[in-house]
Amino acid sequence: MTDIIQPDYQVRHDAAAATVSCQGSFRLQGDEYKPVLDLLVAAADAKPASLTLDVSELQFLNSSGINTLSKFILHVRKLGASQVVIRGSSRFPWQEKSLINLQRLLPSLKLVIA
């Protein structure tokens, strides 16, 4: 799966490091998130021992984006193969408020807010 590079946001998958990094602002609607979800699912389907989702440079995520992350977490839970680590930043208040909710979907999820 190739990286997604757009003017407002980027999603990069480093398969060797089992990391997906998101940067910029996600202001997409519904189906516009499909390529992002497909990239996340492909990263999980590789079944690394640990998969890191780094959103520490993601300044904004709308409700459709949170829904997309929830679908990804549910997919990982169904696979049952990888430990998921989400790296966030306290610079963006939405992250602490929203990312913690993903732990309800996957209690083993490790959330690191720096």
C-alpha positions in Angstrom: 0.0 0.0 0.0 1.4 3.4 -1.0 1.6 6.5 1.2 -1.2 9.1 0.9 0.2 12.6 0.3 -2.4 15.4 0.1 -2.0 19.2 0.5 -3.7 19.1 3.9 -2.6 15.8 5.3 -0.2 12.8 4.8 -0.4 9.2 5.9 2.8 7.2 5.6 3.3 3.5 6.3 6.8 2.3 7.3 6.4 -1.5 7.0 9.9 -2.2 8.4 9.1 -0.2 11.5 5.4 -1.3 11.6 4.4 2.3 12.0 1.7 4.4 10.3 2.2 8.2 10.7 -0.5 10.7 10.2 0.2 14.5 9.8 -1.7 17.6 9.0 -5.5 18.0 9.3 -8.1 15.4 8.5 -11.2 17.2 7.4 -12.6 14.5 5.1 -16.1 13.2 4.9 -17.3 9.7 5.0 -16.1 7.7 2.0 -13.2 10.1 1.5 -11.5 8.3 4.5 -11.6 4.9 2.6 -8.0 5.2 1.3 -6.8 6.0 4.9 -8.7 3.1 6.4 -7.4 0.8 3.6 -3.8 1.7 4.5 -4.4 1.2 8.2 -6.1 -2.2 7.6 -3.2 -3.3 5.2 -0.7 -2.4 8.0 -2.7 -4.5 10.5 -3.2 -7.4 8.1 0.6 -7.8 7.9 0.3 -8.9 11.5 3.4 -7.3 13.0 4.0 -8.1 16.7 3.4 -4.4 17.5 1.8 -1.8 15.2 2.3 1.9 16.0 -0.1 4.6 14.9 1.7 7.9 15.3 -0.8 10.8 15.3 1.5 13.2 17.2 1.6 15.5 14.2 -2.1 15.3 13.4 -3.5 18.7 14.3 -7.1 18.0 13.6 -9.4 15.0 13.3 -13.1 15.3 12.6 -15.8 12.9 13.7 -15.6 11.0 10.4 -11.9 10.5 11.1 -12.5 9.3 14.6 -15.0 6.8 13.2 -12.3 5.6 10.7 -9.9 5.1 13.6 -12.6 3.1 15.5 -13.1 0.9 12.5 -9.4 0.3 12.3 -9.2 -0.6 16.0 -12.2 -3.0 15.6 -10.4 -4.7 12.7 -7.3 -5.1 14.8 -9.4 -6.6 17.6 -11.0 -9.1 15.2 -7.5 -10.1 13.9 -6.2 -10.5 17.4 -2.6 -10.5 16.1 -0.9 -7.2 17.0 -0.3 -5.0 20.0 -1.4 -1.5 19.0 0.4 1.6 20.3 -1.0 5.0 19.5 1.4 7.9 19.9 -0.2 11.3 20.4 0.8 14.8 21.5 -0.5 17.0 24.3 0.0 19.9 22.0 -3.4 19.1 20.4 -6.1 18.9 23.0 -8.5 16.7 20.9 -6.0 13.8 21.1 -6.2 13.3 24.9 -10.0 13.6 24.8 -10.6 11.4 21.8 -7.9 8.8 21.7 -8.6 7.4 25.2 -12.0 6.3 23.9 -10.3 3.8 21.5 -9.1 1.9 24.6 -12.7 1.0 25.2 -12.8 -0.8 21.9 -9.4 -2.5 22.4 -8.4 -2.6 26.1 -4.9 -3.8 25.3 -4.2 -0.7 23.3 -1.3 1.3 24.6 -1.8 5.1 24.4 1.3 7.3 24.7 0.6 11.0 24.9 3.8 13.1 25.1 
